[in-house]
Amino acid sequence: MSLDNLPNLREDLFSVPKRTDFTNVATSTHAPRFLLLYGSLRPRSFSRLLTQEAARLLEAMGGEVEIFDPSGLPLPDDAPDTHPKVQELRKLAEWSEGMVWSSPERHGAMTGIMKAQIDWIPLSIGAVRPTQGKTLAVMEVSGGSQSFNALNQMRVLGRWMRMITIPNQSSVAKAFMEFDENDRMKPSAYYDRVVDVIEELYKFTLLTRDIAPYLVDRYSERKESAEELSKRVNQRSI
């Protein structure tokens, strides 16, 4: 392989992906870990009820699940990151290997409650990136006809946070009609789609959780790290 026609490339940092890169990876034996977030504080929150349905499905598949309660979480920048609810959310984000975000659509967008939770999860904490390489499924509930605005916004955020956002998604229209008096989701095509989404999330998590560090390894970051190391070495030699 010749790199003569790529003069701007650092040959020592350039990596050609090979199928064999995936063959010697240690396989995790613990249950997949999922963090579920929802975007409403109403007493009968349909995004919370949808989240609980997702949790039951994940547990039935063998997953370990934590649902974060956003009640009491301060607005971003309105409290220090030492706030107990912020610390709880960040620890769960680090612990998880996959996430489910479920938001109502309000004024054609995800809710502020949903966005605040995402905004409190930083792109990096020291050398740790709490969301990078983790799987994500997005779901929304609407009071009226089916819409995808909140889903599209959450997909953008998931990509921005370098998450593996699965192709499938769930949008439940007229959510007030889709849950019974016991707060369980009624049989419907909407429910079947939720099962599809969670099944796909579980598969993607099993497939990627052990190779996530390799999948998100980037040439630009290897180059940046090498340049920073070079600067430190040169400073010591002065």
Residue frames as a rotation matrix with the C-alpha (Angstrom) as fourth column:
MET 1
0.577 0.817 0.000 0.00
0.817 -0.577 0.000 0.00
0.000 0.000 -1.000 0.00
SER 2
-0.539 -0.769 0.343 1.43
0.780 -0.610 -0.141 3.35
0.318 0.192 0.929 -1.06
LEU 3
0.419 0.636 -0.648 0.61
0.815 -0.578 -0.041 6.59
-0.400 -0.511 -0.761 0.71
ASP 4
-0.605 -0.791 0.092 2.70
0.736 -0.512 0.443 8.74
-0.303 0.336 0.892 -1.64
ASN 5
-0.551 0.449 0.703 -0.37
0.403 -0.594 0.696 10.55
0.730 0.667 0.147 -2.96
LEU 6
0.667 0.725 -0.171 -1.48
0.487 -0.251 0.836 11.50
0.563 -0.641 -0.521 0.58
PRO 7
-0.259 -0.934 0.245 1.17
0.398 -0.335 -0.854 14.03
0.880 -0.124 0.459 1.63
ASN 8
-0.202 0.231 0.952 -0.94
-0.667 -0.744 0.039 15.49
0.718 -0.627 0.304 4.46
LEU 9
0.784 0.555 -0.278 -1.37
-0.250 0.692 0.678 12.13
0.568 -0.462 0.681 6.18
ARG 10
-0.006 -0.743 0.670 0.63
-0.996 0.063 0.061 11.06
-0.088 -0.667 -0.740 9.23
GLU 11
0.041 0.008 -0.999 1.60
-0.546 0.838 -0.016 7.57
0.837 0.546 0.039 8.10
ASP 12
-0.846 -0.465 -0.260 2.53
-0.048 0.552 -0.832 6.46
0.531 -0.692 -0.489 11.62
LEU 13
-0.769 0.616 0.168 -0.99
-0.322 -0.147 -0.935 7.28
-0.552 -0.774 0.311 12.85
PHE 14
-0.165 0.703 -0.692 -2.93
-0.975 -0.012 0.220 6.03
0.147 0.712 0.687 9.85
SER 15
-0.651 0.026 0.759 -4.81
-0.325 0.894 -0.310 2.78
-0.686 -0.448 -0.573 10.46
VAL 16
-0.563 0.471 -0.679 -6.44
-0.671 0.219 0.709 0.52
0.483 0.855 0.192 7.90
PRO 17
0.004 0.629 0.777 -9.46
-0.895 0.349 -0.279 -1.23
-0.447 -0.694 0.564 9.46
LYS 18
-0.662 -0.238 -0.711 -9.34
-0.543 0.806 0.236 -5.00
0.517 0.542 -0.663 9.10
ARG 19
0.396 0.867 -0.303 -11.85
-0.435 0.467 0.769 -7.70
0.809 -0.173 0.562 9.89
THR 20
0.037 -0.467 -0.883 -9.30
0.583 0.728 -0.361 -9.32
0.812 -0.501 0.300 12.20
ASP 21
-0.729 -0.289 0.620 -9.45
-0.230 -0.750 -0.620 -6.22
0.644 -0.595 0.481 14.43
PHE 22
0.034 0.876 0.481 -12.74
-0.914 -0.167 0.369 -7.58
0.404 -0.452 0.796 15.78
THR 23
0.406 0.200 -0.892 -11.70
-0.195 0.972 0.130 -11.17
0.893 0.121 0.433 16.43
ASN 24
-0.313 -0.649 -0.693 -9.53
0.575 0.451 -0.682 -10.88
0.756 -0.613 0.232 19.54
VAL 25
-0.423 0.260 0.868 -11.81
-0.564 -0.825 -0.028 -8.69
0.709 -0.502 0.496 21.64
ALA 26
-0.986 0.080 -0.144 -12.74
0.163 0.594 -0.788 -9.98
0.023 -0.800 -0.599 25.08
THR 27
-0.333 0.941 0.061 -16.46
0.128 -0.019 0.992 -10.69
0.934 0.338 -0.114 25.42
SER 28
-0.638 0.184 0.748 -18.36
-0.730 -0.453 -0.512 -9.22
0.245 -0.872 0.423 28.37
THR 29
-0.733 0.375 -0.568 -20.28
0.368 0.920 0.132 -11.70
0.572 -0.112 -0.812 30.48
HIS 30
-0.780 0.479 -0.402 -22.33
0.266 -0.327 -0.907 -9.29
-0.566 -0.814 0.127 32.60
ALA 31
0.132 0.926 0.354 -25.88
0.913 0.026 -0.408 -8.28
-0.387 0.377 -0.841 31.66
PRO 32
-0.442 -0.227 0.868 -26.10
0.664 -0.734 0.147 -5.31
0.603 0.641 0.475 29.29
ARG 33
-0.409 0.197 -0.891 -26.66
0.768 -0.453 -0.453 -2.08
-0.493 -0.870 0.034 31.25
PHE 34
-0.317 0.423 0.849 -29.23
0.716 -0.480 0.507 0.49
0.622 0.769 -0.151 30.18
LEU 35
-0.760 0.138 -0.636 -30.08
0.363 -0.721 -0.591 3.99
-0.539 -0.680 0.497 31.39
LEU 36
-0.235 0.781 0.579 -33.57
0.906 -0.040 0.422 5.25
0.352 0.623 -0.698 30.53
LEU 37
-0.895 -0.053 -0.442 -34.49
0.216 -0.920 -0.328 8.95
-0.389 -0.389 0.835 30.51
TYR 38
-0.104 0.899 0.426 -37.95
0.980 0.020 0.196 10.47
0.168 0.438 -0.883 30.12
GLY 39
-0.819 -0.423 0.387 -39.04
0.469 -0.883 0.029 14.06
0.329 0.205 0.922 29.60
SER 40
-0.080 0.830 0.551 -42.11
-0.190 -0.556 0.809 14.91
0.978 -0.040 0.202 31.67
LEU 41
-0.967 -0.256 0.003 -42.88
-0.029 0.100 -0.995 15.46
0.254 -0.961 -0.104 35.36
ARG 42
-0.181 0.971 0.157 -46.64
-0.812 -0.237 0.533 15.19
0.555 -0.031 0.831 35.10
PRO 43
-0.158 0.171 0.973 -48.25
-0.818 0.528 -0.226 12.84
-0.552 -0.832 0.057 37.66
ARG 44
0.476 0.275 0.835 -49.39
0.235 0.876 -0.422 10.63
-0.847 0.398 0.352 34.78
SER 45
0.026 -0.618 -0.786 -46.52
-0.764 -0.519 0.383 11.14
-0.644 0.591 -0.486 32.39
PHE 46
0.919 0.385 0.085 -46.94
-0.232 0.702 -0.673 9.14
-0.319 0.598 0.735 29.20
SER 47
0.396 -0.859 -0.326 -43.22
-0.587 0.037 -0.809 9.40
0.706 0.511 -0.490 28.38
ARG 48
-0.413 -0.495 0.764 -42.56
-0.906 0.307 -0.291 7.83
-0.090 -0.813 -0.576 31.80
LEU 49
0.400 0.632 0.664 -45.14
-0.499 0.758 -0.421 5.09
-0.769 -0.163 0.618 31.17
LEU 50
0.909 -0.141 -0.392 -43.55
-0.327 0.343 -0.881 4.40
0.258 0.929 0.266 27.78
THR 51
-0.060 -0.990 0.128 -40.14
-0.825 -0.024 -0.565 4.31
0.563 -0.140 -0.815 29.45
GLN 52
-0.205 0.037 0.978 -41.41
-0.818 0.543 -0.192 1.78
-0.538 -0.839 -0.080 31.99
GLU 53
0.864 0.484 0.135 -42.70
-0.301 0.714 -0.633 -0.43
-0.403 0.506 0.763 29.18
ALA 54
0.566 -0.742 -0.360 -39.24
-0.468 0.071 -0.881 -0.27
0.679 0.667 -0.307 27.59
ALA 55
-0.264 -0.679 0.685 -37.66
-0.955 0.084 -0.284 -1.15
0.135 -0.729 -0.671 30.94
ARG 56
0.339 0.474 0.813 -39.83
-0.591 0.779 -0.208 -4.23
-0.732 -0.410 0.544 31.31
LEU 57
0.980 0.028 -0.196 -38.86
-0.183 0.505 -0.843 -5.42
0.076 0.863 0.500 27.85
LEU 58
0.205 -0.978 -0.025 -35.15
-0.665 -0.120 -0.737 -4.86
0.718 0.168 -0.675 28.48
GLU 59
-0.265 -0.261 0.928 -35.35
-0.923 0.346 -0.166 -6.76
-0.278 -0.901 -0.332 31.76
ALA 60
0.692 0.582 0.428 -37.24
-0.411 0.804 -0.429 -9.60
-0.594 0.121 0.795 30.06
MET 61
0.837 -0.449 -0.313 -34.34
-0.203 0.276 -0.940 -9.86
0.508 0.850 0.139 27.61
GLY 62
0.554 -0.628 -0.546 -31.86
0.802 0.579 0.148 -10.09
0.224 -0.520 0.824 30.50
GLY 63
-0.101 -0.619 0.779 -30.72
0.338 -0.758 -0.558 -6.48
0.936 0.207 0.286 30.72
GLU 64
-0.265 -0.038 -0.964 -29.98
0.943 -0.220 -0.250 -4.45
-0.203 -0.975 0.094 33.83
VAL 65
-0.029 0.450 0.893 -32.02
0.634 -0.682 0.365 -1.24
0.773 0.576 -0.265 33.84
GLU 66
-0.524 -0.027 -0.851 -31.96
0.718 -0.552 -0.424 2.08
-0.459 -0.833 0.308 35.68
ILE 67
0.214 0.637 0.740 -34.62
0.800 -0.549 0.241 4.77
0.560 0.541 -0.628 35.12
PHE 68
-0.821 -0.532 -0.206 -33.52
0.560 -0.685 -0.466 8.28
0.107 -0.498 0.860 36.07
ASP 69
0.328 0.914 -0.240 -36.15
0.943 -0.332 0.022 10.44
-0.059 -0.233 -0.971 37.77
PRO 70
-0.346 -0.550 0.760 -35.61
0.665 -0.715 -0.215 14.01
0.662 0.431 0.613 36.53
SER 71
0.730 0.656 0.192 -37.62
0.305 -0.564 0.767 15.56
0.611 -0.502 -0.612 39.39
GLY 72
0.863 -0.391 -0.320 -35.31
0.193 -0.331 0.924 17.89
-0.468 -0.859 -0.210 41.31
LEU 73
-0.010 -0.880 0.475 -32.68
0.975 0.096 0.198 18.10
-0.220 0.465 0.857 38.57
PRO 74
0.134 0.056 -0.989 -31.66
0.175 -0.984 -0.032 21.79
-0.975 -0.169 -0.142 38.31
LEU 75
0.990 0.142 -0.020 -31.52
0.023 -0.290 -0.957 23.68
-0.142 0.946 -0.291 35.06
PRO 76
0.330 -0.922 0.202 -28.11
0.923 0.269 -0.276 23.49
0.200 0.277 0.940 33.37
ASP 77
-0.443 -0.690 0.572 -25.78
0.471 -0.722 -0.507 26.22
0.763 0.044 0.645 34.72
ASP 78
0.272 0.603 0.750 -28.22
-0.405 -0.636 0.657 27.02
0.873 -0.482 0.071 37.55
ALA 79
0.892 -0.098 0.440 -26.36
-0.383 0.350 0.855 24.79
-0.238 -0.932 0.274 40.02
PRO 80
-0.125 -0.988 -0.096 -22.86
-0.960 0.096 0.261 23.35
-0.249 0.124 -0.960 40.35
ASP 81
0.121 0.144 -0.982 -22.18
-0.636 0.771 0.034 19.94
0.762 0.621 0.185 38.87
THR 82
-0.914 -0.398 -0.076 -21.73
-0.169 0.546 -0.821 18.67
0.368 -0.737 -0.566 42.43
HIS 83
-0.203 0.922 0.330 -25.52
-0.979 -0.189 -0.072 18.81
-0.004 -0.338 0.941 42.86
PRO 84
-0.461 -0.032 0.887 -26.72
-0.394 0.903 -0.172 15.35
-0.795 -0.429 -0.429 43.99
LYS 85
0.587 0.746 0.314 -29.12
-0.017 0.399 -0.917 14.88
-0.809 0.533 0.247 41.07
VAL 86
0.651 -0.450 -0.611 -26.44
-0.753 -0.284 -0.593 15.87
0.093 0.847 -0.524 38.56
GLN 87
-0.427 -0.862 0.273 -23.98
-0.891 0.453 0.038 13.44
-0.157 -0.227 -0.961 40.13
GLU 88
-0.080 0.498 0.863 -26.62
-0.187 0.843 -0.504 10.69
-0.979 -0.202 0.026 40.09
LEU 89
0.870 0.457 -0.187 -27.30
-0.226 0.031 -0.974 11.26
-0.439 0.889 0.130 36.40
ARG 90
0.362 -0.808 -0.464 -23.61
-0.907 -0.189 -0.377 11.37
0.217 0.558 -0.801 35.46
LYS 91
-0.498 -0.530 0.686 -22.78
-0.698 0.714 0.045 8.19
-0.514 -0.457 -0.726 37.38
LEU 92
0.267 0.685 0.678 -25.63
0.009 0.701 -0.713 6.37
-0.964 0.197 0.181 35.65
ALA 93
0.856 -0.002 -0.517 -24.45
-0.501 -0.257 -0.827 7.65
-0.131 0.966 -0.221 32.26
GLU 94
-0.150 -0.983 -0.109 -20.96
-0.985 0.158 -0.067 6.28
0.083 0.097 -0.992 32.92
TRP 95
-0.411 0.046 0.911 -22.38
-0.450 0.859 -0.246 2.97
-0.793 -0.511 -0.332 34.20
SER 96
0.544 0.821 0.175 -24.63
-0.240 0.352 -0.905 2.39
-0.804 0.450 0.388 31.20
GLU 97
-0.624 -0.653 0.430 -23.77
0.233 0.370 0.899 0.68
-0.746 0.661 -0.079 27.93
GLY 98
-0.668 0.496 0.555 -26.95
0.582 -0.116 0.805 1.79
0.464 0.860 -0.212 26.17
MET 99
-0.838 0.417 -0.351 -29.68
-0.017 -0.664 -0.748 4.37
-0.545 -0.621 0.564 26.67
VAL 100
-0.277 0.823 0.496 -33.32
0.919 0.075 0.388 5.01
0.282 0.563 -0.777 25.84
TRP 101
-0.949 0.062 -0.308 -34.52
0.036 -0.953 -0.302 8.62
-0.312 -0.298 0.902 25.57
SER 102
-0.356 0.905 0.232 -38.29
0.896 0.260 0.361 9.12
0.266 0.336 -0.903 25.64
SER 103
-0.910 -0.013 -0.414 -39.78
0.160 -0.933 -0.323 12.61
-0.382 -0.360 0.851 25.35
PRO 104
0.283 0.958 0.053 -43.16
0.659 -0.154 -0.736 14.16
-0.696 0.243 -0.675 24.79
GLU 105
-0.527 -0.337 0.780 -43.38
0.785 -0.544 0.295 16.52
0.325 0.768 0.551 21.85
ARG 106
0.281 0.557 -0.782 -44.13
0.776 -0.611 -0.157 20.02
-0.565 -0.562 -0.604 23.14
HIS 107
0.596 0.019 -0.803 -44.38
-0.301 -0.921 -0.246 23.01
-0.744 0.389 -0.543 20.80
GLY 108
0.944 -0.129 -0.305 -42.97
-0.263 0.266 -0.927 20.84
0.201 0.955 0.217 18.03
ALA 109
-0.005 -1.000 -0.018 -39.85
-0.600 0.018 -0.800 19.85
0.800 0.007 -0.600 19.98
MET 110
-0.147 -0.152 -0.977 -38.54
0.647 0.732 -0.212 17.70
0.748 -0.664 -0.009 22.80
THR 111
0.857 0.512 -0.055 -39.30
0.358 -0.516 0.779 19.09
0.371 -0.687 -0.625 26.24
GLY 112
0.349 -0.720 0.600 -36.95
-0.627 -0.656 -0.421 21.28
0.697 -0.229 -0.680 28.22
ILE 113
0.595 -0.078 0.800 -36.91
-0.691 0.459 0.558 18.57
-0.411 -0.885 0.219 30.89
MET 114
0.887 -0.267 0.376 -35.54
0.392 0.865 -0.312 16.10
-0.242 0.425 0.872 28.36
LYS 115
0.604 -0.675 0.423 -32.97
0.189 -0.394 -0.899 18.55
0.774 0.623 -0.110 26.98
ALA 116
0.513 -0.401 0.759 -31.82
-0.805 -0.533 0.262 19.53
0.299 -0.745 -0.596 30.49
GLN 117
0.774 -0.222 0.593 -30.97
-0.175 0.825 0.537 15.92
-0.609 -0.520 0.599 31.30
ILE 118
0.728 -0.508 0.460 -28.96
0.676 0.424 -0.602 15.54
0.110 0.750 0.652 28.10
ASP 119
0.574 -0.506 0.644 -27.22
-0.117 -0.829 -0.547 18.89
0.811 0.238 -0.535 28.66
TRP 120
0.664 -0.322 0.675 -26.07
-0.738 -0.135 0.661 17.81
-0.122 -0.937 -0.327 32.12
ILE 121
0.718 -0.472 0.512 -24.22
0.390 0.882 0.265 14.84
-0.577 0.009 0.817 30.61
PRO 122
0.368 -0.622 -0.691 -20.88
-0.609 -0.723 0.326 16.28
-0.702 0.301 -0.645 29.44
LEU 123
0.799 -0.176 -0.574 -19.04
-0.472 0.407 -0.782 15.16
0.371 0.896 0.242 26.35
SER 124
0.066 -0.805 -0.590 -16.07
0.276 0.583 -0.764 14.35
0.959 -0.113 0.260 28.57
ILE 125
0.941 0.018 0.338 -15.17
-0.320 -0.278 0.906 14.10
0.111 -0.960 -0.256 32.25
GLY 126
0.172 -0.955 0.241 -11.39
-0.531 0.116 0.839 14.11
-0.830 -0.272 -0.487 32.33
ALA 127
-0.780 -0.520 -0.348 -10.36
-0.583 0.399 0.708 11.22
-0.229 0.755 -0.614 30.09
VAL 128
-0.687 0.603 0.406 -13.81
0.495 0.797 -0.346 9.59
-0.532 -0.036 -0.846 30.30
ARG 129
-0.818 0.527 -0.229 -16.50
-0.543 -0.578 0.609 10.26
0.188 0.623 0.760 27.68
PRO 130
-0.616 0.535 0.578 -19.76
-0.389 0.432 -0.814 9.15
-0.685 -0.726 -0.058 29.28
THR 131
0.431 0.902 0.005 -21.75
-0.398 0.195 -0.897 8.66
-0.810 0.385 0.443 26.06
GLN 132
-0.027 -0.502 -0.865 -19.18
-0.990 -0.104 0.091 7.88
-0.135 0.859 -0.494 23.38
GLY 133
-0.747 -0.342 -0.570 -19.73
-0.530 0.824 0.199 4.54
0.402 0.451 -0.797 21.65
LYS 134
-0.790 0.529 0.310 -22.83
0.020 0.528 -0.849 3.67
-0.613 -0.664 -0.427 23.66
THR 135
-0.726 0.587 0.358 -26.06
0.594 0.274 0.756 2.63
0.346 0.762 -0.548 21.98
LEU 136
-0.808 0.511 -0.293 -29.17
-0.227 -0.729 -0.646 4.81
-0.544 -0.456 0.705 21.95
ALA 137
-0.532 0.762 0.369 -32.85
0.805 0.319 0.500 4.31
0.263 0.563 -0.784 21.13
VAL 138
-0.968 0.235 -0.084 -35.21
-0.203 -0.939 -0.278 7.29
-0.144 -0.252 0.957 20.86
MET 139
-0.446 0.895 0.012 -38.96
0.862 0.425 0.276 7.34
0.242 0.134 -0.961 21.46
GLU 140
-0.975 0.184 0.123 -41.62
-0.210 -0.948 -0.240 10.04
0.072 -0.260 0.963 21.73
VAL 141
-0.378 0.925 -0.047 -45.24
0.884 0.346 -0.315 10.48
-0.275 -0.160 -0.948 22.71
SER 142
-0.945 0.151 0.290 -47.66
0.002 -0.883 0.470 12.98
0.327 0.444 0.834 21.23
GLY 143
-0.626 0.778 -0.058 -51.02
-0.033 -0.100 -0.994 14.30
-0.779 -0.621 0.088 22.34
GLY 144
0.323 0.728 -0.604 -52.24
-0.679 -0.267 -0.684 14.53
-0.659 0.632 0.408 18.77
SER 145
0.974 0.077 -0.212 -51.33
-0.216 0.592 -0.777 12.98
0.066 0.802 0.593 15.44
GLN 146
0.637 -0.766 0.079 -48.08
0.683 0.610 0.402 11.12
-0.356 -0.203 0.912 14.97
SER 147
0.906 -0.422 0.028 -45.01
-0.376 -0.835 -0.402 13.32
0.193 0.354 -0.915 14.74
PHE 148
0.646 -0.745 -0.163 -41.25
0.729 0.666 -0.158 12.84
0.226 -0.016 0.974 14.57
ASN 149
0.612 -0.404 0.679 -39.89
-0.176 -0.907 -0.382 16.27
0.771 0.114 -0.627 15.55
ALA 150
0.655 -0.364 0.662 -38.67
-0.729 -0.072 0.681 15.23
-0.200 -0.929 -0.312 19.00
LEU 151
0.773 -0.366 0.519 -37.22
0.346 0.928 0.138 12.02
-0.532 0.073 0.844 17.58
ASN 152
0.654 -0.527 0.543 -35.26
0.538 -0.180 -0.824 13.92
0.532 0.831 0.165 14.94
GLN 153
0.575 -0.433 0.694 -33.88
-0.578 -0.816 -0.029 16.34
0.579 -0.384 -0.719 17.52
MET 154
0.678 -0.314 0.664 -32.81
-0.511 0.447 0.734 13.54
-0.528 -0.837 0.143 19.85
ARG 155
0.790 -0.418 0.448 -31.12
0.592 0.710 -0.382 11.77
-0.159 0.567 0.808 16.95
VAL 156
0.577 -0.589 0.566 -29.06
0.029 -0.678 -0.735 14.90
0.816 0.441 -0.374 16.27
LEU 157
0.515 -0.363 0.777 -28.04
-0.846 -0.362 0.392 15.05
0.139 -0.859 -0.493 19.93
GLY 158
0.824 -0.185 0.535 -27.19
-0.042 0.923 0.383 11.35
-0.565 -0.338 0.753 19.99
ARG 159
0.692 -0.598 0.405 -24.86
0.633 0.232 -0.739 11.75
0.348 0.767 0.539 17.01
TRP 160
0.515 -0.489 0.704 -23.34
-0.372 -0.868 -0.330 14.87
0.772 -0.092 -0.628 18.56
MET 161
0.449 -0.289 0.845 -22.58
-0.865 0.096 0.493 12.86
-0.223 -0.953 -0.207 21.69
ARG 162
-0.369 -0.691 -0.622 -21.03
-0.871 0.491 -0.029 10.14
0.325 0.531 -0.783 19.51
MET 163
-0.260 0.400 0.879 -23.59
-0.506 0.719 -0.477 7.52
-0.823 -0.568 0.015 20.41
ILE 164
-0.999 0.018 -0.035 -24.57
-0.017 0.603 0.797 4.59
0.036 0.797 -0.603 18.20
THR 165
-0.405 0.913 -0.055 -28.17
-0.649 -0.330 -0.686 5.62
-0.644 -0.242 0.726 17.56
ILE 166
-0.637 0.127 0.760 -30.10
0.349 0.927 0.137 2.63
-0.687 0.353 -0.635 16.25
PRO 167
-0.963 0.228 0.140 -32.13
0.058 -0.333 0.941 2.93
0.262 0.915 0.307 13.02
ASN 168
-0.221 0.960 -0.172 -35.52
0.683 0.278 0.675 2.05
0.696 0.032 -0.717 14.50
GLN 169
-0.983 -0.007 0.186 -37.59
-0.116 -0.756 -0.644 4.45
0.145 -0.655 0.742 16.62
SER 170
-0.409 0.882 -0.234 -41.02
0.902 0.429 0.040 4.76
0.136 -0.195 -0.971 18.23
SER 171
-0.946 0.258 0.193 -43.55
-0.268 -0.963 -0.027 7.60
0.179 -0.077 0.981 17.96
VAL 172
-0.615 0.756 -0.225 -46.80
0.788 0.573 -0.227 7.04
-0.042 -0.317 -0.947 19.87
ALA 173
-0.757 0.425 0.497 -49.64
-0.116 -0.835 0.537 9.31
0.643 0.349 0.681 18.72
LYS 174
0.187 0.893 0.410 -52.57
-0.629 -0.211 0.748 10.24
0.755 -0.398 0.522 21.00
ALA 175
-0.666 -0.631 -0.397 -50.69
-0.136 0.626 -0.768 8.62
0.733 -0.458 -0.503 23.86
PHE 176
-0.645 0.475 0.599 -53.56
-0.743 -0.205 -0.637 9.26
-0.180 -0.856 0.485 26.28
MET 177
0.464 0.854 -0.234 -55.49
-0.886 0.449 -0.120 6.56
0.003 0.263 0.965 24.39
GLU 178
0.249 -0.478 -0.842 -52.67
-0.466 0.703 -0.537 3.99
0.849 0.526 -0.047 24.39
PHE 179
-0.849 -0.524 -0.067 -52.42
-0.167 0.386 -0.907 3.22
0.501 -0.759 -0.415 28.13
ASP 180
-0.021 0.897 -0.441 -55.01
0.375 0.416 0.829 1.44
0.927 -0.148 -0.345 30.24
GLU 181
0.718 0.423 0.553 -56.26
-0.307 -0.520 0.797 2.17
0.624 -0.742 -0.244 33.77
ASN 182
0.871 -0.478 -0.115 -53.28
0.378 0.502 0.778 0.22
-0.315 -0.721 0.618 35.15
ASP 183
0.585 -0.628 -0.513 -50.85
-0.615 -0.756 0.224 2.46
-0.529 0.184 -0.829 33.23
ARG 184
-0.267 -0.614 0.743 -49.86
0.197 0.720 0.666 -0.38
-0.944 0.324 -0.071 30.94
MET 185
-0.601 -0.028 -0.799 -49.59
-0.698 -0.468 0.542 0.04
-0.389 0.883 0.262 27.19
LYS 186
0.401 0.856 0.328 -52.49
-0.459 0.497 -0.736 -1.48
-0.793 0.145 0.592 25.28
PRO 187
-0.212 -0.409 0.888 -51.94
0.574 0.683 0.451 -4.03
-0.791 0.605 0.090 22.48
SER 188
0.818 0.417 -0.396 -51.47
-0.057 -0.626 -0.778 -2.09
-0.572 0.659 -0.489 19.23
ALA 189
0.695 -0.604 0.389 -49.12
0.571 0.135 -0.810 -1.47
0.437 0.785 0.438 16.33
TYR 190
0.524 -0.506 0.685 -47.54
-0.552 -0.814 -0.179 1.20
0.649 -0.285 -0.706 18.53
TYR 191
0.635 -0.270 0.724 -46.74
-0.610 0.400 0.684 -1.37
-0.474 -0.876 0.089 21.20
ASP 192
0.831 -0.323 0.454 -45.35
0.476 0.834 -0.278 -3.77
-0.289 0.447 0.847 18.60
ARG 193
0.620 -0.627 0.472 -43.04
0.136 -0.507 -0.851 -1.00
0.773 0.592 -0.229 17.38
VAL 194
0.530 -0.425 0.734 -41.79
-0.835 -0.411 0.365 -0.43
0.147 -0.806 -0.573 20.92
VAL 195
0.725 -0.252 0.641 -40.92
-0.062 0.903 0.425 -4.13
-0.686 -0.348 0.639 21.14
ASP 196
0.791 -0.431 0.434 -39.10
0.562 0.229 -0.795 -3.84
0.243 0.873 0.423 17.79
VAL 197
0.583 -0.561 0.588 -37.10
-0.366 -0.827 -0.426 -0.83
0.726 0.033 -0.687 19.00
ILE 198
0.517 -0.377 0.769 -36.04
-0.816 0.053 0.575 -2.41
-0.258 -0.925 -0.280 22.28
GLU 199
0.801 -0.222 0.556 -35.14
0.271 0.963 -0.005 -5.69
-0.534 0.155 0.831 20.60
GLU 200
0.707 -0.546 0.450 -32.97
0.425 -0.180 -0.887 -3.80
0.566 0.818 0.105 18.11
LEU 201
0.542 -0.499 0.676 -31.34
-0.696 -0.718 0.028 -1.75
0.472 -0.486 -0.736 20.86
TYR 202
0.669 -0.259 0.697 -30.48
-0.449 0.606 0.657 -4.91
-0.592 -0.752 0.289 22.80
LYS 203
0.793 -0.362 0.490 -28.95
0.578 0.699 -0.420 -6.53
-0.191 0.617 0.764 19.71
PHE 204
0.615 -0.574 0.540 -26.89
0.088 -0.631 -0.771 -3.45
0.783 0.522 -0.338 18.84
THR 205
0.586 -0.389 0.711 -25.67
-0.804 -0.392 0.447 -3.22
0.105 -0.834 -0.542 22.44
LEU 206
0.712 -0.316 0.626 -24.54
-0.002 0.892 0.453 -6.85
-0.702 -0.324 0.635 22.50
LEU 207
0.760 -0.367 0.537 -22.87
0.642 0.291 -0.710 -6.37
0.105 0.884 0.456 19.13
THR 208
0.437 -0.539 0.720 -20.99
0.211 -0.717 -0.664 -3.16
0.874 0.442 -0.200 19.88
ARG 209
0.961 0.030 0.276 -20.36
-0.229 -0.477 0.849 -2.77
0.157 -0.878 -0.451 23.61
ASP 210
0.636 -0.761 0.127 -17.06
0.393 0.461 0.795 -4.67
-0.664 -0.456 0.593 23.60
ILE 211
-0.127 -0.702 0.701 -15.73
0.988 -0.026 0.154 -3.08
-0.090 0.712 0.696 20.43
ALA 212
0.837 0.546 0.048 -16.98
0.547 -0.836 -0.042 0.47
0.017 0.062 -0.998 21.10
PRO 213
0.454 -0.716 -0.531 -13.48
-0.003 -0.597 0.802 1.79
-0.891 -0.363 -0.273 21.99
TYR 214
-0.540 -0.654 0.530 -12.23
0.504 0.253 0.826 0.56
-0.674 0.713 0.193 18.62
LEU 215
0.080 0.673 0.735 -15.24
0.996 -0.077 -0.037 1.87
0.032 0.735 -0.677 16.69
VAL 216
0.934 0.356 -0.028 -14.85
0.357 -0.930 0.086 5.41
0.005 -0.090 -0.996 18.05
ASP 217
0.122 -0.963 -0.239 -11.05
0.500 -0.148 0.853 5.55
-0.857 -0.223 0.464 17.78
ARG 218
0.931 0.333 0.149 -10.26
0.310 -0.507 -0.804 8.39
-0.193 0.795 -0.575 15.36
TYR 219
0.205 -0.877 0.434 -7.25
0.902 -0.003 -0.432 9.45
0.380 0.480 0.791 13.33
SER 220
0.236 -0.091 0.968 -7.65
0.024 -0.995 -0.099 13.12
0.972 0.047 -0.232 14.31
GLU 221
0.878 0.123 0.462 -7.60
-0.441 -0.164 0.882 12.28
0.184 -0.979 -0.090 18.01
ARG 222
0.702 -0.712 0.023 -4.60
0.676 0.676 0.294 9.99
-0.225 -0.191 0.956 17.66
LYS 223
0.089 -0.661 0.745 -2.84
0.702 -0.489 -0.518 12.84
0.707 0.569 0.420 15.90
GLU 224
0.491 0.172 0.854 -3.82
-0.330 -0.871 0.365 15.36
0.806 -0.461 -0.371 18.56
SER 225
0.987 -0.109 0.116 -2.65
-0.064 0.396 0.916 13.03
-0.146 -0.912 0.384 21.34
ALA 226
0.445 -0.872 0.205 0.67
0.894 0.423 -0.145 12.44
0.040 0.248 0.968 19.60
GLU 227
0.072 -0.394 0.916 1.23
0.355 -0.848 -0.393 16.17
0.932 0.354 0.079 19.18
GLU 228
0.743 0.236 0.626 0.40
-0.464 -0.493 0.736 16.86
0.483 -0.837 -0.257 22.84
LEU 229
0.884 -0.467 -0.013 2.79
0.369 0.681 0.632 14.11
-0.287 -0.563 0.775 23.94
SER 230
0.221 -0.830 0.512 5.51
0.866 -0.075 -0.495 15.55
0.449 0.552 0.702 21.72
LYS 231
0.310 -0.044 0.950 5.05
-0.142 -0.990 0.001 18.98
0.940 -0.135 -0.313 23.30
ARG 232
0.940 0.074 0.333 5.31
-0.337 0.060 0.940 17.57
0.050 -0.995 0.081 26.82
VAL 233
0.660 -0.746 0.089 8.46
0.724 0.663 0.188 15.59
-0.199 -0.059 0.978 25.98
ASN 234
0.099 -0.632 0.769 10.06
0.660 -0.536 -0.526 18.63
0.744 0.560 0.364 24.36
GLN 235
0.607 0.167 0.777 9.22
-0.356 -0.817 0.454 20.80
0.710 -0.552 -0.436 27.36
ARG 236
0.966 -0.243 0.091 10.94
0.029 0.449 0.893 18.35
-0.257 -0.860 0.441 29.70
SER 237
0.417 -0.855 0.307 14.05
0.908 0.410 -0.092 18.35
-0.047 0.317 0.947 27.55
ILE 238
0.572 -0.194 0.797 14.45
0.184 -0.917 -0.355 22.15
0.799 0.350 -0.489 27.61
